[in-house]
Amino acid sequence: MGGIEPTPKEERNLGGWDFFLLWSGAAVSLAEIWAGGLIVPMGLGFGLWAILLGHLIGSTPFALGGLIGSQWGIPTMVSVRPSFGIRGSYFAAGLNVIQLIGWTAVMLIICGQAADTLSTFYGFSNPKLWIIVSGTITTLWAIVGHRFWKYLQRISVFVLLLLCLVMTFIVFREYGWSLLSQVPPKKDFPFMVGMDLVIAMPISWLPLVSDYSRFATGSRSSFRGTWIGYFIVSSWMYLLGLAASLATQSPDPSGVVMNLMLKFGWAIPALIIALFSTFTTTFLDIYSTAISGLNIFPKLGERKGILIGGILGTVTAVIFPTLLNYEHFLLFIGAMFCPLFGIVLVDYFFLRGSMIDLNDLYRREGKYWYWKGINLTAFIAWAIGFAIYLGFSPMLMEKVLQIKAAFPWPLGSSLPSMIVAGGVYLFLKRGISKH
C-alpha cells in the first residue's frame, strides 16, 4: 500500500545531541516570539507559569510520539496507520500537509517582515523578495537530506543561540524585569486558555517528529534530546515575546525585538537571526510536507514533494503577506491534532505494548486494514475529542464560529480533548475485544 519504508539501521546516524540541536533550531523562531505575545493579557507572572506548564505538557506527548519513529524507523504518518488504518492515515496526512503549508507561509511572512525592517535601515525595502529568497534557501536546506542536517544544524543553531543570548540581554536591559512585572494581567483571560496557546506549539510538531526520529541511533537519546531541546528554547522564545509585548503593548513582539537590536547597533546579527531562524525551523515543515504527501502518493518522490511543498508555502506567503488571527491558527492545529495523537499514543503504549507489525503497515488485508483501510473506532474517538476541544474553546467557538462555547469552565481545550479521545478509544477497543 505504499508509504515510506522503515529506515535501515545503517542510515540512522543522529544522536541525542543532534536531536537537541534539531529541535532547538526548530524552536529558535520569530513565530515563537510572536506567539509569546499572544499571552500578554496574562501578565508576566501568570504568563511565565503558562509558558513553563504548557511546554511541560505539550513537549511530553511530542517527544513520546518521536519514540515510535526511533523504535521502528517509520515516519509519523506511517505510525498513524495502526490506529486509524492504512487509508485512515491519509486523513491525518492530509491535515498535516495543510497545516505545514500554512506554517511554511507563516514563517516566511514573519521572516520577510523582519528582514525588510532590518534592510530598510540600509535603504532597501522589498518584503516579497525576502519571502522568495528565504523560501528558496529553506527549500534547498530541506532537499540536502539528513546526512547534512546534523552539520548544518550544529553550526547554525550554535550561532543562533549565542545571538539569542545577546537579544535576550538587550530586551531585559531595555525594559527590566521589575518594570515588566508591574504590568497587571487582564481578568477576562483564563489561565488555561493562555496555556492552550502554548501547548499548541509543541503539539504542532507532533505530526512531524517521527519523520526525524526515525534516523536516531537510539530511542532514549533521541527522546531526551527532543524533549530538552524543544522545552528549553521554545520556552525561552515565548518569554522573549511576552516580555517585548508587555513592555510595548505591540501586537508584533518579534518586530519590537528586531528594532531594539537595530537601536543598539546589532543590525547584521538581527538579520542573521531573522533569516537563519527561518531556515532551521521551516525546512522541517517543507520536508515533512513531502513525507506526509508520500504517505498518500508514494510515487510522488521525496525530492519532488519537497519542491512542491516549498513552492506552495512560498507562493502562499507572497499572495497573502499579512498575518491574520495567528492565535486561531494555533488553536485549530490543537483541535485537529490533540485528539488524533491522544488516540495514537494510547493505542501504541497501552493497547499494543509498543509493538508494531512492520509488514502489515504496507499490506492490504493485514491487521491494519480494518474496514476498507479505515478504523472507524479511531474516527469516532477523534470526532468526540475534536468536539470537546471546540466546546472548551471560547476563542474558537465565539470569536471564529460565532457560537457560544458549550462548556463555560476555563479548563482549556488541549488536555480534555487529548484525554477524552484517548479514553474513548481505549474504552471502545477493549469493549470490542471482549465481544
C-alpha positions in Angstrom: 0.0 0.0 0.0 2.9 2.3 -0.4 4.4 4.8 2.0 8.0 5.3 3.1 9.7 2.1 4.0 11.4 1.8 7.5 14.8 3.4 7.7 17.6 0.9 7.6 19.9 0.8 10.7 22.9 1.9 8.7 21.1 5.2 7.8 20.3 6.0 11.4 23.1 8.5 12.3 21.5 11.1 14.6 22.4 11.0 18.3 20.9 12.8 21.3 23.0 15.9 20.8 21.8 16.1 17.1 18.2 16.0 18.3 18.8 18.6 20.9 20.2 20.9 18.2 17.5 19.9 15.6 14.6 20.9 17.9 16.4 23.8 19.5 16.8 25.1 15.9 13.1 24.5 15.3 12.2 26.5 18.5 14.6 29.4 17.7 11.9 31.1 15.7 10.4 34.6 15.2 7.0 32.8 15.1 7.5 31.5 18.6 8.5 35.0 19.8 5.3 36.2 18.1 3.3 33.5 19.8 4.6 34.7 23.2 3.0 38.0 22.6 -0.4 36.3 22.4 -0.4 35.6 26.1 0.4 39.2 27.1 -3.1 39.6 28.8 -1.9 37.1 31.5 0.9 39.5 32.7 4.5 38.4 33.4 3.9 36.1 36.4 0.9 34.1 35.1 2.4 34.2 31.6 5.6 32.6 32.8 3.7 29.8 34.6 1.6 29.2 31.4 4.8 29.0 29.3 6.5 26.5 31.6 3.5 24.3 32.3 2.3 24.5 28.7 5.7 23.4 27.4 5.9 20.7 30.0 2.5 19.3 29.0 2.9 19.8 25.2 6.6 18.6 24.9 5.9 15.3 26.6 3.5 13.8 24.0 5.6 15.4 21.3 8.7 13.6 22.4 6.7 10.4 23.1 5.4 10.4 19.6 9.1 10.5 18.4 9.7 7.2 20.3 7.6 5.4 17.7 9.8 6.6 14.9 13.0 5.9 16.7 12.0 2.4 17.7 10.6 1.3 14.4 12.3 3.6 11.8 9.0 4.9 10.4 7.8 8.5 9.7 4.9 9.9 11.7 2.1 9.4 9.2 3.0 5.7 8.8 3.0 5.4 12.6 -0.7 6.6 12.5 -1.7 3.5 10.4 -2.0 1.0 13.3 -4.5 3.3 15.0 -6.5 4.8 12.1 -5.9 2.2 9.4 -3.8 2.4 6.3 -6.2 4.6 4.4 -7.4 6.3 7.6 -3.9 7.7 7.9 -4.5 9.6 4.7 -6.8 11.8 6.7 -4.1 12.7 9.2 -1.6 13.2 6.4 -3.9 15.5 4.5 -4.5 17.6 7.6 -0.7 17.7 8.2 0.0 18.8 4.6 -2.4 21.7 5.0 -1.0 22.8 8.4 2.6 22.5 7.1 2.0 24.6 4.1 0.3 27.1 6.4 3.2 27.0 8.8 5.7 27.5 5.9 3.8 30.6 4.8 3.6 32.0 8.4 7.3 31.5 8.9 8.2 33.1 5.6 5.9 36.0 6.2 7.4 36.8 9.6 10.9 36.4 8.2 10.1 38.7 5.3 8.6 41.4 7.6 11.6 41.2 10.0 14.2 41.1 7.3 12.6 44.0 5.5 12.5 46.1 8.7 16.2 45.5 9.1 17.2 46.1 5.5 15.2 49.3 5.5 17.9 50.6 7.9 20.3 50.3 4.9 17.9 51.9 2.4 16.4 48.7 0.8 12.8 47.5 1.2 11.1 44.6 -0.6 9.4 42.2 1.8 8.2 39.9 -1.0 11.7 39.5 -2.3 12.8 38.5 1.2 10.0 35.9 1.3 11.1 34.4 -2.0 14.8 34.4 -1.0 14.1 32.8 2.4 11.6 30.3 0.8 14.2 29.2 -1.8 17.1 28.7 0.6 14.8 26.9 3.1 13.6 24.5 0.4 17.2 23.8 -0.7 18.0 23.2 3.0 15.3 20.5 3.1 16.5 18.9 -0.1 20.0 18.2 1.1 18.8 15.4 3.4 19.5 14.1 6.9 23.2 13.3 6.3 23.9 17.0 6.0 21.3 18.4 8.5 23.4 17.4 11.5 26.3 19.6 10.3 24.1 22.5 9.2 22.3 22.5 12.5 25.4 22.2 14.6 26.9 25.3 13.1 23.8 27.5 12.6 22.0 26.7 15.8 25.1 27.2 17.9 25.5 30.7 16.4 21.8 31.4 16.7 21.7 30.5 20.4 24.7 32.8 21.1 22.9 35.7 19.2 19.7 34.9 21.1 21.5 35.4 24.4 22.5 38.8 23.1 19.0 39.5 22.0 17.6 38.5 25.4 20.1 40.7 27.2 19.1 43.7 25.1 15.4 43.2 25.8 15.7 42.9 29.5 18.4 45.6 29.7 15.9 48.0 28.0 12.8 47.2 29.9 13.9 45.4 33.1 12.2 42.6 35.0 10.7 44.8 37.7 9.0 47.1 35.1 7.5 44.1 33.2 6.2 42.5 36.4 4.2 45.7 37.3 2.0 45.3 34.2 -1.3 44.0 35.6 -2.9 40.9 33.9 -6.4 41.1 32.4 -9.1 39.3 34.5 -11.1 38.2 31.4 -8.3 36.0 30.0 -8.4 32.5 31.7 -5.1 30.9 32.6 -5.9 27.6 30.8 -6.8 29.4 27.5 -3.4 31.0 27.6 -1.8 27.6 28.3 -3.6 26.2 25.2 -1.8 28.8 23.1 1.5 27.4 24.5 0.6 23.7 24.3 -0.5 24.1 20.6 3.1 24.9 19.6 4.8 21.6 20.6 1.7 19.7 19.5 2.0 21.3 16.1 5.4 19.5 15.8 3.9 16.1 16.8 2.8 15.2 13.3 6.4 15.7 12.2 8.5 14.3 15.0 9.0 10.7 13.8 10.0 12.0 10.3 13.3 12.8 12.0 13.5 10.4 15.0 13.5 7.5 12.5 17.1 8.5 11.8 18.0 8.1 15.5 20.8 5.8 16.7 18.9 5.2 19.9 15.4 5.8 21.3 16.4 7.1 24.7 18.9 9.7 23.5 16.5 11.0 20.8 13.7 11.3 23.4 15.9 13.3 25.8 17.4 15.5 23.1 14.0 16.2 21.6 12.3 17.0 24.9 15.1 19.0 26.5 16.0 21.0 23.3 12.5 22.0 22.5 11.3 22.6 26.1 14.2 25.0 26.9 14.5 27.0 23.7 10.8 27.3 22.9 10.0 28.5 26.5 12.8 31.0 26.1 11.4 32.3 22.8 7.9 32.6 24.3 9.3 34.6 27.3 11.1 37.0 24.9 7.8 37.6 23.0 5.8 38.0 26.2 8.4 40.5 27.6 8.5 42.6 24.4 4.7 42.8 24.2 4.3 43.6 27.8 6.7 46.4 27.6 5.3 48.0 24.4 1.8 46.5 24.1 2.8 45.8 20.5 1.0 43.1 18.6 4.3 42.3 16.9 6.8 41.4 19.6 9.3 39.9 17.1 9.4 43.3 15.3 9.9 45.0 18.7 12.9 42.7 19.4 14.4 43.3 15.9 14.0 47.1 16.3 15.7 47.0 19.7 18.7 45.2 18.2 18.8 47.9 15.5 18.8 50.6 18.2 21.8 49.0 19.9 23.7 48.7 16.6 23.2 45.0 16.1 21.6 45.2 12.6 23.6 42.4 11.0 23.2 39.9 13.9 19.5 40.7 13.9 19.3 39.9 10.2 21.2 36.7 10.7 18.6 35.7 13.4 15.7 36.6 11.2 17.0 34.5 8.2 18.7 31.6 9.9 16.0 31.0 12.5 13.6 30.6 9.5 16.0 28.2 7.7 16.5 26.0 10.8 12.8 25.8 11.5 10.9 26.0 8.2 13.0 23.3 6.4 11.3 20.8 8.8 7.9 22.0 7.7 8.8 21.7 4.0 10.5 18.3 4.3 7.6 16.8 6.3 5.1 18.2 3.8 6.8 15.9 1.3 6.9 12.9 3.8 3.2 13.3 4.6 2.4 13.6 0.9 4.3 10.4 0.2 2.1 8.5 2.7 -0.8 9.2 0.3 1.0 9.3 -3.0 4.1 7.0 -2.7 5.1 7.5 -6.3 5.4 11.3 -5.8 9.1 11.1 -4.8 10.8 12.8 -1.9 12.6 15.5 -3.7 9.7 16.4 -5.9 7.5 16.5 -2.8 9.9 18.9 -1.1 9.9 21.2 -4.1 6.1 21.2 -4.3 5.8 21.9 -0.6 8.4 24.7 -0.7 6.8 26.3 -3.7 3.3 26.2 -2.3 4.4 27.6 1.1 6.3 30.4 -0.6 3.6 31.3 -3.1 1.0 31.3 -0.2 3.2 33.8 1.7 3.7 36.0 -1.3 -0.1 36.1 -2.1 -1.2 36.6 1.5 1.7 38.6 3.1 -0.1 39.6 6.3 -0.7 37.6 9.4 -4.4 37.4 10.4 -5.7 35.6 13.5 -2.5 33.7 14.3 -3.9 32.6 17.6 -6.9 31.0 15.8 -4.5 29.1 13.5 -2.6 27.7 16.6 -5.9 26.6 18.3 -7.2 24.9 15.2 -4.0 22.9 15.0 -4.6 21.9 18.6 -8.2 21.0 17.8 -7.1 18.7 15.0 -4.0 17.0 16.4 -4.5 16.8 20.2 -7.3 14.2 19.9 -5.6 12.5 17.0 -2.4 11.8 18.8 -4.2 11.1 22.1 -5.5 8.1 20.2 -2.2 7.2 18.6 -0.3 7.3 21.9 -2.9 5.4 23.9 -3.1 2.8 21.1 0.7 2.3 20.9 1.7 2.4 24.5 -1.4 0.9 26.2 -3.1 -1.4 23.7 -0.2 -2.6 21.6 2.5 -2.6 24.3 4.8 -0.6 22.0 4.7 -3.3 19.3 4.0 -2.8 15.5 3.9 -5.4 12.7 6.1 -3.6 10.1 4.9 -5.8 7.2 1.2 -5.1 7.9 1.9 -1.4 7.7 2.2 -1.7 4.0 -0.1 -4.6 3.2 -3.8 -4.8 2.2 -6.0 -7.1 4.2 -3.5 -7.1 7.1 -4.2 -6.3 10.7 -4.2 -2.6 10.0 -6.6 -2.8 7.1 -9.8 -2.8 9.3 -12.8 -1.8 7.2 -11.7 -0.9 3.7 -8.4 0.5 5.2 -10.2 2.6 7.8 -10.5 2.1 11.6 -13.9 3.6 12.3 -13.4 3.3 16.1 -10.5 5.8 15.9 -12.5 8.2 13.8 -15.4 8.1 16.3 -13.0 8.8 19.2 -11.3 11.6 17.2 -14.6 13.3 16.4 -15.6 13.3 20.1 -12.2 14.7 21.0 -12.4 17.4 18.3 -15.9 18.4 19.6 -14.5 18.5 23.2 -11.7 20.8 22.1 -14.2 23.2 20.4 -16.6 23.0 23.3 -14.0 24.1 25.8 -12.5 26.8 23.5 -14.4 30.1 23.7 -11.8 31.8 21.5 -12.6 29.4 18.6 -16.3 29.0 19.2 -17.4 32.5 20.0 -14.8 34.6 18.0 -14.5 32.4 14.9 -17.6 30.3 14.6 -19.9 32.8 16.4 -21.3 30.1 18.6 -21.3 30.1 22.4 -18.8 27.6 23.9 -20.6 24.5 25.2 -18.5 24.4 28.4 -18.1 27.7 30.2 -15.4 26.3 32.7 -11.9 27.6 32.0 -10.2 24.2 31.8 -8.5 24.8 28.4 -9.0 22.5 25.4 -5.8 20.6 24.8 -5.8 18.2 27.8 -9.5 17.5 27.8 -9.6 16.7 24.1 -6.5 14.5 24.2 -7.5 12.6 27.3 -11.1 12.1 26.2 -10.2 11.0 22.7 -7.6 8.5 24.0 -10.0 7.3 26.8 -12.9 6.8 24.4 -10.7 4.9 22.0 -9.4 2.7 24.8 -12.9 2.0 26.1 -14.3 1.2 22.7 -11.4 -1.1 21.7 -11.5 -3.0 24.9 -15.2 -3.3 24.7 -14.9 -4.7 21.1 -12.2 -7.1 22.1 -14.4 -8.6 24.9 -17.1 -9.4 22.3 
